[in-house]
Amino acid sequence: MSDPIRVVGVVASLRQGSYNRLLMRAAAEELPPDMQLEQAEIADIPFYDGDVEAAGLPAPVERFKAQIRAADALLIATPEYNYAIPGLLKNALDWASRPSGQSALAGKAMAVIGASTGVLGTARAQMQLRQLALGLDVQIANRPEVLLGQAASKFDEHGRLIDENARKLLRSLLLTLRTLALRLRG
């Protein structure tokens, strides 16, 4: 049996009880048996600053980059703020891609999921991440899209995802991510 597919999960919300944190937990429950999910915390990553980078990478950045380098793929759960991804996520991705020519992200597989209280889910934020993927040199698992709108009605009082269609989409996307990661692994 081959090595498990290692996935780094990134939740782009600071709230412990966020719908995106709950969605990532549901994704962990739906992982195929040969995939492992390790959470990466990005809340302690400082704002990107070239002067800081020149002086040496901060410990939280080193930790994040090491997690990515050790993984086959990323799974990002993002909310949508003002039609875009949160600054917290953009900042973490900027650090992970630096310094130039030493990106931890290059050649990795990535999938995006998201939950919001709005009707459109996180469609615009996910579109922005797909655009960023070009500059980050990551390969996106595009289908199916997991855009969990009206999230308040999709989880029970214990934070468990109760929407079976959303679970089905998560399973399918994770299989797509698995296939992509294996292809990129060589």
C-alpha positions in Angstrom: 0.0 0.0 0.0 1.3 3.5 -0.9 1.8 6.3 1.5 -1.3 8.2 2.5 -2.2 11.4 0.8 -1.4 14.2 3.2 -3.8 17.2 3.1 -3.3 20.4 4.9 -6.6 22.0 5.9 -6.7 25.8 6.2 -9.7 27.5 7.7 -9.8 31.2 6.7 -11.9 32.3 9.6 -10.7 33.3 13.1 -14.0 32.4 14.8 -13.8 29.0 16.6 -17.5 28.3 15.8 -17.4 29.5 12.2 -19.4 27.6 9.6 -16.2 27.1 7.7 -14.5 25.5 10.6 -17.6 23.2 10.9 -17.4 22.5 7.2 -13.8 21.5 7.5 -14.7 19.2 10.3 -17.3 17.6 8.0 -14.7 17.3 5.3 -12.4 15.4 7.7 -15.3 13.0 8.4 -15.7 12.4 4.6 -12.0 11.8 3.7 -11.3 8.6 1.8 -9.4 6.1 3.9 -6.1 6.7 2.2 -6.1 10.5 3.0 -5.0 12.2 6.2 -6.0 15.8 7.1 -3.8 18.0 9.3 -5.1 21.4 10.3 -2.9 24.5 9.8 -3.5 27.5 11.9 -2.9 30.8 10.3 -4.1 33.2 12.9 -0.6 33.9 14.3 1.0 34.6 11.0 2.1 38.2 10.9 1.3 40.6 8.1 3.6 40.0 5.2 6.6 42.5 5.3 9.6 42.2 3.0 11.8 43.6 5.6 10.8 40.9 8.1 11.2 38.3 5.4 14.8 39.6 4.7 15.6 39.3 8.4 14.4 35.7 8.5 11.0 34.0 8.4 8.9 34.2 11.6 8.3 30.9 13.3 4.5 30.8 12.4 5.5 31.2 8.7 8.1 28.5 8.9 5.6 26.2 10.6 3.0 26.9 7.9 5.4 26.4 5.0 6.7 23.2 6.5 3.2 21.8 6.8 2.6 22.6 3.1 5.9 21.2 2.0 5.1 17.9 3.8 1.7 17.6 2.2 0.4 16.5 -1.1 -2.5 18.9 -1.2 -4.3 21.8 0.5 -8.0 22.0 1.4 -9.1 25.6 2.0 -12.4 26.5 3.7 -13.1 30.1 3.2 -15.8 32.6 4.1 -16.5 35.5 1.8 -16.0 39.0 2.9 -17.0 41.9 0.6 -17.0 39.6 -2.5 -13.5 38.3 -1.7 -11.3 36.0 0.4 -10.4 37.2 3.9 -7.2 39.1 4.3 -6.0 36.5 6.7 -6.0 33.9 4.0 -4.4 36.1 1.3 -1.7 37.0 3.8 -0.9 33.4 4.6 -0.8 32.5 0.9 1.5 35.4 0.3 3.9 34.2 2.9 3.7 30.6 1.7 4.7 31.7 -1.8 7.8 33.7 -0.6 10.6 34.3 -1.2 10.4 34.3 -4.9 11.4 30.9 -6.3 11.0 29.2 -3.0 7.2 28.8 -2.8 5.9 25.9 -0.6 2.8 25.9 -2.7 4.2 25.4 -6.2 3.0 22.2 -7.8 0.6 21.3 -5.0 -3.0 20.2 -5.5 -5.7 22.4 -3.9 -9.4 22.3 -3.3 -11.7 25.0 -2.0 -14.8 24.8 0.0 -16.8 27.5 1.7 -19.9 28.2 3.8 -21.8 31.5 4.4 -25.1 32.7 5.5 -25.8 34.2 2.1 -27.6 32.4 -0.8 -24.5 32.3 -3.0 -22.3 30.6 -0.5 -18.8 31.6 -1.2 -18.9 31.7 -5.0 -17.0 35.0 -5.4 -14.3 34.2 -2.9 -13.8 30.8 -4.5 -13.5 32.4 -7.9 -10.9 34.8 -6.5 -8.9 31.8 -5.1 -9.1 30.1 -8.4 -7.6 33.2 -10.0 -4.9 33.3 -7.3 -4.0 29.7 -8.0 -2.4 30.8 -11.3 0.0 33.0 -9.5 0.6 30.5 -6.8 1.3 27.7 -9.3 -1.2 25.3 -7.6 -3.5 22.9 -9.4 -7.1 23.3 -8.5 -9.6 20.5 -8.1 -12.5 22.4 -9.8 -15.5 20.2 -9.5 -17.7 19.8 -7.8 -18.0 23.2 -6.2 -18.9 23.1 -2.6 -20.6 26.4 -2.0 -22.6 26.0 1.1 -25.1 28.8 1.2 -27.6 29.5 4.0 -25.2 27.7 6.3 -27.2 28.3 9.5 -29.8 25.8 8.3 -27.2 23.2 7.2 -25.7 22.3 10.7 -27.4 20.9 13.7 -27.1 22.3 17.3 -23.9 20.3 17.8 -22.3 21.8 14.6 -22.7 18.6 12.6 -23.3 19.0 8.9 -26.8 17.6 8.3 -27.2 18.5 4.6 -26.7 15.2 2.8 -26.3 16.8 -0.6 -23.4 18.9 0.9 -21.8 15.8 2.3 -22.1 14.1 -1.1 -20.4 17.1 -2.8 -17.7 17.0 -0.1 -17.0 13.3 -0.8 -16.9 13.9 -4.5 -14.6 16.9 -4.3 -12.2 15.0 -1.9 -12.0 12.2 -4.4 -11.2 14.7 -7.2 -8.5 16.2 -4.9 -7.2 12.7 -4.2 -6.9 11.9 -7.9 -5.2 15.2 -8.6 -2.7 14.8 -5.7 -1.8 11.3 -6.9 -1.2 12.6 -10.4 1.0 15.4 -9.2 2.9 13.1 -6.8 4.1 11.2 -9.9 
